[in-house]
Amino acid sequence: MRPSTPRILLSLALSAACLAGAPVSAQDKPARFMVSFTTGGTADTLARFIAQKLGEVKGVQAVVENRGGAGGTVGLETFKTWPADGSSYAVIANTQVISQLIYPRLSYDMARDFEPVLFLGASPMVIAAQPSRISATSLDQVIAQAKAAPGKLVYGECAPGSAHHLAMELLKLRSGADIRHIPYKGCSQSVTDALAGQIDLVIASAPAVLPHVRSGKLVGIAVTGATRSPAAPTIAAVAESSAAGLKGFAVDNWYGIIAASGTPRAALAKMEADVREIMARPEVLDRLAKAGIDVTLAGPAELRAAVVQDLKVFLPIVQAAQLKPN
């Protein structure tokens, strides 16, 4: 029997009431990626690339929010308040692992309070010189000039307490070079000042530095990884220096994706699968390699292990260099 009009209207009204009171699912919300650094660095490059490809390949709307400061801790403090509904993610760097060892009274623990999603890979950190201020073209020459005039040379980095800052301070400790540190709030800012001739040296992520090295505006001095980078094979590794204290030198800068604690497992698995599919495409790997990003995908367990390992490895370095919050 065909239902009467009043019954139809009553049914529609009840359905609307139920829908109005229902929570919005993660599928109805865009994915948000927190980047706790300024634009232009590797974490930002990765986040924006992933967000773009999620839309193009998977039809998933995604946005990126930058909130830099205090070695990436400001952004993660904010990220911790985001809803654990499958829409909240962050692209992190091991700079934030180091920052946990430097900044007191954080409300989170990197190894405990977030859900690991995917280990993305690494990007070499590049030390470059401003040729109008310093004539050195090799790390040995930089060290010699620094020793001849202690405190005269100055360098900028990507943030106090960042992996870039730690790598340069470790280099100074092991080589005995006295180079003054100028803190910055992002890779792009320090590189801009290096290009403008405001500082002698800059250490920053490869995507921020290599275009200017290739154009001749900056001179590539060294990369901090254990070996030379395929993205910049003509730039020597720090470990190639003749300084005895730099033999075996290696400080990596890796990146990963985390989610808000308590995010449903199904949402974590879907995001991992979607990003794996995107990052495994040959054209994506080629584009990122040219930017100086070495994609080496690994799962949640490997990302958590990398955090725990770096907390152990970096602690004695932070203590030896006496790194403190600025």
Secondary structure, DSSP 8 states (H G I E B T S, - for coil): ----HHHHHHHHHHHHHHHHHS---GGGS-EEEEE-S-TTSHHHHHHHHHHHHHHHHH---EEEEE---GGGHHHHHHHTTS--SS-EEEEEETHHHHHHHHSSS-S--TTTSEEEEEEEEE--EEEEE-TTT----SHHHHHHHHHHSTTT-EEE-SSTTSHHHHHHHHHHHHHT---EEE--S-HHHHHHHHHTTS-SEEEEEHHHHHHHHHTTSSEEEEE-SSS-BTTBTTS-BGGGSS-GGGTT-----EEEEEEETT--HHHHHHHHHHHHHHHTSHHHHHHHHHTT-EEEEE-HHHHHHHHHHHHHHHHHHHHHHT----
